[in-house]
Amino acid sequence: MSLIYYPKCENVRINRTFSVRVREEGGQWKELTSYDARNMYKGGMDNEIVTRMSYVYFDSDFEKTIELEIKYNGEDIQTAKIRPLSYNINYNLIDSKTLTFTMQQPQKISVEINNNIYRNLHIFASLHDKEAPSANDPKVKYFPAGFHSPGDIYLNDDEMVYIAGGAFVMGRVIAKGVKNVSVKGRGVLCGTNIPMAHEYMIFFHECEGASVDGIIIQDSPGWTIVPRDSVNIHIKNVKIMNYRECSDGMNPCGSSNLLMEDVFLRIPDDCVSIKAFRAKKPNCNITIKDSIFWADAAHAVLIGPEGNGTVTENITFDNIDILEVKCPWPEYYGVLAITNGDDMVIRNIVFRNIRIEEFSQSSLICLRIEENAWTYAPGKNIENILFKDVTYTGNNKNHSVLRGFNAERNLRGIRFENYNINGKLVKSADEFGLVIEDNVHDVSFG
């Protein structure tokens, strides 16, 4: 079967803002279950506003075109957007409540009616899972379609958690000091019932070889996926939607040889935050690519500030769409930010093929060395940072900042290559809206 849609899971909240049907081109329509998820943004410095959005998911081999029909069960449709805009998905407005469009490949998209980005619809379309394990495999903790409340799930060497499509699993996954572990599937790992005192949703501590593939994660009680002092980590086709403060999406801490690809992160804090919190080792050789970031209340990317006196180096972000950033604290601005603290060295960082859509509140970049509430000391140098093939469309109303700390703790080697704002190549700090403060060296544009 080339199109797979999953049974409705009982005991899980449905959202009726949208009605969604799917079919292969010219085939029979099938209605998808529209689940409820929460997001949170800041109405002011400390005013948390929680709203509800919808999401659906399905699988296909995409050998045929997939058609989708979206009915909006609210006011008449005046405007509609399908994002990321770089996907160039065109829609047909069938009537005042209904639109249709097609997919040719797996995608993660947002449908937004009348410019409402908080009561929107997320659609997650994946390829078939052709490597699903047997439910009888003794090394697999298998959760079939339906509702499950296992609580904390611990993994030993060579074990897997498999969450099948149509399954909702209320729990966390924890692996400590083990090898070759994984969390896979097409279903949902949910933390709605877990109190915030439980820090992480998926925790790999001192692991060698760990992966997360294909699942949806919702309502993490804190940081969502945390590899700490771990090596050889692979995160693929993961979709995360959180609403709690401090529920970062991805937090590598003292980890190396990490690949994160094809992920969607909608987070009320930092989408990706690379640091060394409670870690013993450095961060190195990390690639994050082919992904979508949406930060409702902080940064799309933050490197630092919590450190351990070692180094964060050789980090690449490539082919990223950033749909929204809303940060209510000017002192923490930066869609792409590096805040260095705790005697760390941060170097050899690449941001390449980054597409930044208009965002609500922040600045494009902020690179700085400082002491703040999250550190015990300022960081050491920030060195060799490249922004290449970056585009931004918007008003760019808040200035960006480069700031060193003193003569020994400085920024150097900051390069902007083919950085475009509103279709214009940026050739200077003034054109960028970039303030270069003291203890900053070797800034170039080209």
C-alpha positions in Angstrom: 0.0 0.0 0.0 1.6 3.3 -1.1 -0.4 5.6 1.2 -0.5 4.8 4.9 -2.8 6.7 7.3 -3.1 5.6 10.9 -6.0 4.8 13.2 -7.3 7.5 15.6 -5.9 7.0 19.0 -8.4 7.1 21.8 -7.8 9.1 25.0 -5.9 11.7 23.0 -7.2 15.3 22.4 -8.5 16.1 18.9 -8.4 19.5 17.4 -11.3 20.4 15.1 -9.9 23.7 13.7 -9.1 21.9 10.5 -10.5 18.9 8.6 -7.9 17.2 6.5 -8.3 14.6 3.7 -5.6 12.9 1.7 -5.4 10.7 -1.4 -3.2 9.6 -4.1 -3.9 11.6 -7.2 -7.3 10.7 -8.5 -7.9 8.1 -5.8 -10.4 7.9 -2.9 -10.2 10.6 -0.2 -9.3 9.4 3.4 -9.8 11.7 6.4 -6.8 12.1 8.7 -7.1 12.5 12.4 -6.2 16.1 13.4 -4.5 16.0 16.8 -4.2 18.8 19.3 -0.9 20.4 20.3 0.1 23.4 22.3 2.5 26.2 21.6 3.6 29.0 23.9 4.9 32.5 23.2 5.6 35.5 25.3 3.1 38.4 25.3 5.6 40.4 27.2 8.8 39.8 29.2 7.1 37.1 31.5 3.6 36.8 30.2 3.2 33.2 28.8 0.4 32.8 26.3 -0.5 29.2 25.4 -2.5 28.5 22.3 -3.6 25.3 20.5 -2.6 24.2 17.0 -3.3 21.1 15.0 -1.3 18.4 13.3 -1.8 15.4 11.1 0.6 12.8 9.8 0.8 10.0 7.2 3.3 8.0 5.2 3.7 7.3 1.4 6.2 6.0 -1.0 5.4 9.1 -3.1 5.5 7.1 -6.3 2.3 9.0 -7.1 1.4 12.6 -6.4 -0.3 13.1 -3.1 -3.3 15.4 -2.9 -4.5 17.1 0.3 -7.7 18.9 1.0 -7.8 21.3 3.9 -11.1 22.6 5.3 -10.8 25.5 7.8 -13.6 25.3 10.3 -13.4 28.9 11.3 -14.1 32.2 9.6 -13.9 32.6 5.8 -10.4 32.2 4.4 -9.0 35.6 3.4 -5.4 34.7 3.1 -3.5 31.4 3.3 0.2 30.5 3.5 2.0 27.2 3.2 5.4 27.3 4.7 8.4 27.0 4.4 8.0 29.5 1.6 11.1 28.0 -0.1 9.0 24.9 -0.9 6.9 27.0 -3.3 3.7 25.1 -2.7 0.8 26.6 -4.5 -2.8 26.0 -3.4 -6.2 26.2 -5.0 -9.0 27.9 -3.1 -12.0 25.7 -3.7 -14.4 27.8 -1.7 -14.4 30.2 1.3 -13.4 27.4 3.7 -11.4 24.9 1.6 -8.1 24.7 -0.2 -6.2 21.9 -1.9 -2.6 21.4 -2.9 -0.2 18.5 -3.8 2.9 16.9 -2.4 5.5 15.2 -4.5 7.9 14.1 -1.7 8.1 13.8 2.1 7.7 17.2 3.7 6.9 19.0 6.9 4.8 22.0 6.4 2.7 24.7 8.1 -0.7 25.8 6.8 -1.6 29.2 8.1 -5.1 30.8 7.6 -5.6 34.6 7.8 -2.0 35.1 9.1 -2.7 33.1 12.3 0.6 31.3 13.1 -0.6 30.1 16.5 -3.8 28.2 15.4 -2.2 26.7 12.4 -2.0 23.2 10.9 1.2 21.2 10.8 1.4 18.3 8.2 4.1 15.7 8.6 4.5 13.4 5.6 7.1 10.7 5.7 8.3 7.8 3.6 7.2 4.3 4.6 9.2 2.8 7.4 10.6 -0.2 5.6 12.8 -1.2 8.6 10.1 -1.5 11.2 11.1 -4.3 13.7 9.1 -7.3 14.7 6.9 -6.8 17.8 8.3 -10.1 19.1 11.9 -9.1 18.9 13.2 -9.4 22.5 15.5 -6.4 22.0 12.6 -4.2 21.0 10.2 -2.4 23.4 7.3 -2.3 20.9 4.3 0.0 21.3 1.6 -0.7 18.8 -1.2 1.7 17.8 -3.1 2.8 20.8 -2.5 4.7 24.1 0.3 3.6 26.4 1.6 5.0 29.7 4.9 3.2 30.5 6.5 6.1 32.4 10.3 6.0 32.2 11.7 3.6 29.6 15.3 2.5 30.2 17.4 1.0 27.4 20.3 -1.5 27.6 22.9 -2.3 25.0 21.4 -3.0 21.5 17.9 -2.2 22.5 15.2 -0.2 20.7 12.0 1.6 21.6 9.6 1.4 18.6 6.5 3.6 18.6 4.2 2.4 15.8 2.1 4.8 13.8 -1.1 5.5 15.6 0.5 5.0 19.0 0.8 7.6 21.8 3.3 6.8 24.4 3.2 8.9 27.6 6.8 8.5 28.9 10.5 9.3 28.6 13.4 7.3 27.2 16.7 7.1 29.2 19.9 5.4 28.2 23.1 5.6 30.4 26.5 4.1 29.6 25.2 1.9 26.8 25.9 1.2 23.1 23.8 1.0 20.0 20.4 2.1 21.2 17.5 3.7 19.3 14.1 5.3 19.5 12.2 4.8 16.2 8.7 4.6 14.6 6.0 6.8 13.3 4.0 7.4 16.4 4.1 10.0 19.2 6.2 10.2 22.4 4.3 12.5 24.7 5.2 14.3 27.9 1.9 15.9 28.7 1.5 14.1 32.0 5.1 14.4 33.1 5.9 17.2 35.6 8.5 19.8 34.7 10.9 18.5 37.4 11.7 15.6 35.1 14.4 17.3 33.0 14.7 15.5 29.6 12.4 13.6 27.2 15.1 11.5 25.6 18.4 11.3 27.4 21.6 9.6 26.1 24.2 9.8 28.8 27.7 8.5 28.1 26.4 6.4 25.2 28.1 5.2 22.1 25.9 4.9 19.1 22.3 6.2 19.6 19.6 7.3 17.2 16.1 8.8 17.1 14.2 8.3 13.8 10.8 9.1 12.5 8.8 9.8 15.7 6.8 12.9 16.8 7.6 14.3 20.2 5.0 16.5 22.0 5.0 18.4 25.3 8.4 17.6 26.6 8.7 18.5 30.4 12.2 20.1 29.7 14.9 19.8 27.2 13.8 17.3 24.6 16.7 15.3 23.1 19.9 15.5 25.1 23.0 13.6 24.2 25.5 14.2 27.0 29.2 13.0 26.9 28.0 10.7 24.0 29.4 9.8 20.6 28.0 8.7 17.2 24.5 10.1 17.5 22.0 10.3 14.6 18.7 12.2 14.8 16.5 11.9 11.7 13.0 12.8 10.6 11.9 13.8 14.1 9.1 16.3 14.7 9.0 18.2 18.0 6.3 20.5 19.3 6.5 21.9 22.8 4.8 24.5 24.9 6.6 24.6 28.3 9.3 27.1 29.1 12.9 25.6 29.0 11.7 22.8 26.7 14.6 23.2 24.1 14.5 21.0 21.1 18.0 19.5 20.7 20.7 20.0 23.3 24.1 18.3 22.6 26.2 18.6 25.7 29.8 17.4 25.4 29.0 15.2 22.5 30.7 14.4 19.2 30.1 12.9 15.8 26.5 13.9 15.8 24.2 14.2 12.7 20.8 15.7 12.9 18.9 15.8 9.6 15.4 16.3 8.3 13.9 17.5 11.6 11.1 19.9 12.4 11.3 21.9 15.7 8.6 24.1 17.0 9.9 25.2 20.4 9.0 27.9 23.0 12.7 28.2 23.8 15.9 27.4 21.8 15.3 25.0 18.9 19.0 23.9 19.0 21.2 24.8 21.9 24.7 23.4 21.9 26.5 23.6 25.2 28.4 21.6 27.8 26.0 21.7 30.7 27.1 19.1 33.3 29.3 17.5 30.6 33.0 16.5 30.9 33.8 16.4 27.2 34.0 18.9 24.3 31.4 19.3 21.6 32.9 18.5 18.2 32.0 17.3 14.7 28.3 18.1 14.7 26.2 18.6 11.5 22.6 19.8 11.5 21.0 19.9 8.1 17.9 19.9 5.9 15.7 21.0 8.8 13.0 23.6 9.8 13.2 25.7 13.0 10.4 27.7 14.6 11.3 29.4 17.9 8.2 30.9 19.6 10.1 32.4 22.6 13.9 32.3 22.2 16.5 31.4 19.5 16.5 29.3 16.4 20.1 28.4 17.2 22.1 29.2 20.4 25.7 27.9 20.9 26.6 28.3 24.6 26.7 29.8 27.2 26.9 26.9 29.7 30.4 25.4 29.3 33.0 23.2 31.0 36.3 25.0 30.0 36.9 22.8 26.9 35.9 23.6 23.3 32.9 23.6 21.0 34.2 23.2 17.4 33.5 22.0 13.9 29.8 22.6 13.9 27.8 23.0 10.6 24.3 24.1 10.0 23.3 23.5 6.4 20.1 24.0 4.5 17.8 25.3 7.2 14.5 27.1 7.0 13.7 29.4 9.9 10.0 30.2 10.0 9.7 32.3 13.2 11.7 33.7 16.1 10.1 35.7 18.9 12.4 36.6 21.8 11.0 39.0 24.3 14.4 39.8 26.0 16.6 42.2 24.0 19.7 41.2 25.9 19.3 37.7 24.5 18.5 38.6 20.9 19.8 36.6 17.9 18.0 34.3 15.5 21.5 32.7 15.2 23.4 33.4 18.4 26.6 32.4 20.1 27.0 33.4 23.7 30.3 32.1 25.1 30.8 31.5 28.8 32.6 29.3 31.3 36.0 29.5 29.8 35.0 27.7 26.6 36.5 28.2 23.2 34.0 28.2 20.3 35.5 27.9 16.8 35.0 26.7 13.3 31.2 27.2 13.1 29.5 27.3 9.7 26.0 28.5 8.9 25.3 27.7 5.2 22.2 27.8 3.0 20.1 29.4 5.7 16.7 30.9 4.8 15.3 33.2 7.4 11.7 34.3 6.9 10.2 37.4 8.5 10.2 36.9 12.3 8.4 38.6 15.1 11.1 39.8 17.6 14.8 39.4 17.6 17.9 40.4 15.6 19.6 38.4 12.8 22.7 37.5 14.8 24.4 38.0 18.1 27.9 36.8 18.9 29.3 37.7 22.3 31.5 36.7 25.1 30.1 37.5 28.6 29.2 36.5 32.1 25.5 36.2 32.8 23.0 34.3 35.0 23.8 31.1 33.2 27.6 31.1 33.6 30.3 31.2 36.3 32.9 33.0 34.1 33.2 34.6 30.7 34.1 32.5 27.7 37.4 32.5 25.9 37.6 33.2 22.2 35.0 32.9 19.5 36.9 32.1 16.3 36.4 31.4 12.6 32.6 31.8 12.2 31.2 31.7 8.6 27.8 32.8 7.4 27.5 31.7 3.8 24.6 31.8 1.3 22.1 33.2 3.9 18.9 35.0 2.8 16.5 37.0 5.0 13.3 38.8 4.0 11.9 41.3 6.5 12.2 44.7 8.2 15.5 44.0 10.0 14.5 46.5 12.6 16.8 45.4 15.5 20.5 45.7 15.1 22.8 42.7 15.3 25.9 42.6 17.6 29.5 41.3 17.7 31.0 41.8 21.2 34.2 40.6 22.8 35.0 40.6 26.5 38.6 41.9 26.7 41.9 41.7 24.8 42.4 38.0 25.8 38.8 36.9 25.3 37.8 38.2 21.8 36.0 37.5 18.5 38.1 37.0 15.4 37.6 35.7 11.9 33.9 36.5 11.4 33.0 36.1 7.7 29.8 36.9 5.7 29.8 35.4 2.2 26.8 36.0 0.0 24.6 37.2 2.8 21.4 38.7 1.3 18.9 40.9 3.1 15.7 41.6 1.1 17.4 40.5 -2.1 20.5 42.7 -1.7 24.0 41.4 -1.1 25.3 42.8 2.2 28.8 44.3 1.7 29.3 46.2 5.0 28.3 46.2 8.7 26.1 49.3 8.0 24.2 47.5 5.3 23.7 44.6 7.6 22.6 46.6 10.6 25.6 45.1 12.5 27.2 46.8 15.5 30.8 45.8 16.0 31.9 46.5 19.6 35.3 46.2 21.3 37.6 43.2 21.1 36.4 42.1 17.7 38.9 41.4 14.9 38.9 40.3 11.2 35.3 40.8 10.2 34.8 40.5 6.4 31.9 40.7 3.8 31.9 39.3 0.3 
